[in-house]
Amino acid sequence: MRAFLYIDNDNVGEVNFSIIDESMGGIGGNLIANDNYKKYQPTIQQHFEKQGISNVDNFNFRILLKDNTELKPEGGIGVTDSADFNEIYVESAGLDLSQFKNDDGQKNAL
């Protein structure tokens, strides 16, 4: 499932999500950051160093699908970005994953 990560109203990049924990309604994927992300990156990396993740307690993270549907995860949204690695991981939990299944109950490609 291709979606866009926002901080408030700033689109900070694109994520190709996959289901990582069906029982917890969890999705995750790597962020393809855009230039907007750079203004938040130092702070997000500080959150990673202090608490292991930057989450909705730190920023108003939002996930919007291609059709502008906003996901409303009960478990929040987190971003893992270490200055030591060249990978930014976005995860979210507490989603109703039934919206990502077809009429036969099979998982659609996310």
C-alpha atoms as a printed R data frame, in Angstrom:
    type eleno elety resid chain resno       x       y      z
1   ATOM     1    CA   MET     A     1   0.000   0.000  0.000
2   ATOM     2    CA   ARG     A     2   1.556   3.236 -1.100
3   ATOM     3    CA   ALA     A     3   0.888   6.125  1.257
4   ATOM     4    CA   PHE     A     4   2.331   9.459  2.246
5   ATOM     5    CA   LEU     A     5   3.687  10.474  5.640
6   ATOM     6    CA   TYR     A     6   2.824  13.934  6.885
7   ATOM     7    CA   ILE     A     7   3.901  15.998  9.854
8   ATOM     8    CA   ASP     A     8   0.990  18.343 10.393
9   ATOM     9    CA   ASN     A     9   0.285  19.473  6.808
10  ATOM    10    CA   ASP     A    10   3.827  18.919  5.471
11  ATOM    11    CA   ASN     A    11   4.229  15.911  3.204
12  ATOM    12    CA   VAL     A    12   7.605  14.491  4.283
13  ATOM    13    CA   GLY     A    13   7.745  11.457  2.029
14  ATOM    14    CA   GLU     A    14   6.276   8.274  0.622
15  ATOM    15    CA   VAL     A    15   6.065   4.824  2.214
16  ATOM    16    CA   ASN     A    16   5.266   1.484  0.609
17  ATOM    17    CA   PHE     A    17   3.597  -0.204  3.597
18  ATOM    18    CA   SER     A    18   3.096  -3.894  4.194
19  ATOM    19    CA   ILE     A    19   1.310  -5.699  7.011
20  ATOM    20    CA   ILE     A    20   3.871  -6.524  9.695
21  ATOM    21    CA   ASP     A    21   1.522  -7.748 12.453
22  ATOM    22    CA   GLU     A    22  -1.977  -8.700 11.410
23  ATOM    23    CA   SER     A    23  -3.184  -9.435 14.961
24  ATOM    24    CA   MET     A    24  -2.178  -5.943 16.131
25  ATOM    25    CA   GLY     A    25  -3.241  -4.127 12.959
26  ATOM    26    CA   GLY     A    26   0.370  -3.226 12.295
27  ATOM    27    CA   ILE     A    27   1.878  -1.896  9.086
28  ATOM    28    CA   GLY     A    28   5.407  -0.765  8.358
29  ATOM    29    CA   GLY     A    29   7.726   0.302  5.581
30  ATOM    30    CA   ASN     A    30  10.710   2.405  4.619
31  ATOM    31    CA   LEU     A    31  10.251   6.114  4.082
32  ATOM    32    CA   ILE     A    32  11.389   7.671  0.829
33  ATOM    33    CA   ALA     A    33  11.975  11.093  2.318
34  ATOM    34    CA   ASN     A    34  11.550  14.314  0.403
35  ATOM    35    CA   ASP     A    35  13.135  17.717  1.065
36  ATOM    36    CA   ASN     A    36  10.499  18.613  3.677
37  ATOM    37    CA   TYR     A    37  11.734  15.753  5.861
38  ATOM    38    CA   LYS     A    38  15.150  17.374  6.215
39  ATOM    39    CA   LYS     A    39  13.812  20.155  8.440
40  ATOM    40    CA   TYR     A    40  12.458  17.576 10.919
41  ATOM    41    CA   GLN     A    41  15.220  14.982 10.618
42  ATOM    42    CA   PRO     A    42  17.607  16.303 13.318
43  ATOM    43    CA   THR     A    43  14.806  16.327 15.899
44  ATOM    44    CA   ILE     A    44  13.499  12.903 14.846
45  ATOM    45    CA   GLN     A    45  17.028  11.500 15.157
46  ATOM    46    CA   GLN     A    46  17.312  13.046 18.637
47  ATOM    47    CA   HIS     A    47  14.057  11.312 19.613
48  ATOM    48    CA   PHE     A    48  15.527   8.042 18.317
49  ATOM    49    CA   GLU     A    49  18.668   8.512 20.428
50  ATOM    50    CA   LYS     A    50  16.667   9.309 23.588
51  ATOM    51    CA   GLN     A    51  13.661   6.983 23.310
52  ATOM    52    CA   GLY     A    52  14.253   4.659 20.334
53  ATOM    53    CA   ILE     A    53  11.535   6.187 18.140
54  ATOM    54    CA   SER     A    54   9.827   9.461 17.275
55  ATOM    55    CA   ASN     A    55   6.081   9.115 17.669
56  ATOM    56    CA   VAL     A    56   2.794  10.983 17.853
57  ATOM    57    CA   ASP     A    57   3.762  12.321 21.277
58  ATOM    58    CA   ASN     A    58   6.555  14.226 19.513
59  ATOM    59    CA   PHE     A    59   4.973  15.242 16.200
60  ATOM    60    CA   ASN     A    60   1.549  15.178 14.596
61  ATOM    61    CA   PHE     A    61   2.397  12.298 12.258
62  ATOM    62    CA   ARG     A    62  -0.307  11.471  9.718
63  ATOM    63    CA   ILE     A    63  -0.618   8.781  7.044
64  ATOM    64    CA   LEU     A    64  -2.632   9.552  3.908
65  ATOM    65    CA   LEU     A    65  -3.373   7.059  1.164
66  ATOM    66    CA   LYS     A    66  -3.126   7.933 -2.536
67  ATOM    67    CA   ASP     A    67  -6.844   8.822 -2.535
68  ATOM    68    CA   ASN     A    68  -6.268  11.222  0.432
69  ATOM    69    CA   THR     A    69  -7.966   8.860  2.922
70  ATOM    70    CA   GLU     A    70  -6.292   9.438  6.266
71  ATOM    71    CA   LEU     A    71  -5.563   6.375  8.366
72  ATOM    72    CA   LYS     A    72  -6.536   6.662 12.039
73  ATOM    73    CA   PRO     A    73  -4.398   4.120 13.886
74  ATOM    74    CA   GLU     A    74  -5.392   3.518 17.511
75  ATOM    75    CA   GLY     A    75  -1.797   2.633 18.378
76  ATOM    76    CA   GLY     A    76  -0.203   5.651 16.770
77  ATOM    77    CA   ILE     A    77   2.538   6.225 14.227
78  ATOM    78    CA   GLY     A    78   6.264   5.999 14.833
79  ATOM    79    CA   VAL     A    79   9.375   6.871 12.847
80  ATOM    80    CA   THR     A    80  12.768   5.263 13.438
81  ATOM    81    CA   ASP     A    81  15.674   7.270 12.013
82  ATOM    82    CA   SER     A    82  19.180   6.694 13.304
83  ATOM    83    CA   ALA     A    83  22.013   8.942 12.163
84  ATOM    84    CA   ASP     A    84  24.123   5.740 11.978
85  ATOM    85    CA   PHE     A    85  21.985   4.149  9.247
86  ATOM    86    CA   ASN     A    86  20.704   5.243  5.859
87  ATOM    87    CA   GLU     A    87  17.191   3.911  6.413
88  ATOM    88    CA   ILE     A    88  14.071   5.548  7.830
89  ATOM    89    CA   TYR     A    89  11.351   3.167  9.014
90  ATOM    90    CA   VAL     A    90   7.705   4.103  9.582
91  ATOM    91    CA   GLU     A    91   5.337   1.886 11.540
92  ATOM    92    CA   SER     A    92   1.780   2.110 12.728
93  ATOM    93    CA   ALA     A    93  -0.484  -0.140 14.806
94  ATOM    94    CA   GLY     A    94  -4.098  -0.416 15.785
95  ATOM    95    CA   LEU     A    95  -5.506  -0.233 12.266
96  ATOM    96    CA   ASP     A    96  -8.558  -2.025 10.952
97  ATOM    97    CA   LEU     A    97  -6.822  -4.109  8.314
98  ATOM    98    CA   SER     A    98 -10.112  -5.292  6.823
99  ATOM    99    CA   GLN     A    99 -10.009  -2.232  4.566
100 ATOM   100    CA   PHE     A   100  -6.935  -3.801  2.959
101 ATOM   101    CA   LYS     A   101  -8.627  -7.126  2.153
102 ATOM   102    CA   ASN     A   102 -10.679  -8.045 -0.885
103 ATOM   103    CA   ASP     A   103 -14.220  -9.463 -0.835
104 ATOM   104    CA   ASP     A   104 -12.877 -13.010 -0.364
105 ATOM   105    CA   GLY     A   105 -11.071 -11.989  2.827
106 ATOM   106    CA   GLN     A   106  -7.661 -12.246  1.161
107 ATOM   107    CA   LYS     A   107  -5.047  -9.584  1.738
108 ATOM   108    CA   ASN     A   108  -4.759  -7.098 -1.077
109 ATOM   109    CA   ALA     A   109  -1.257  -6.100 -2.013
110 ATOM   110    CA   LEU     A   110  -0.536  -3.148  0.215
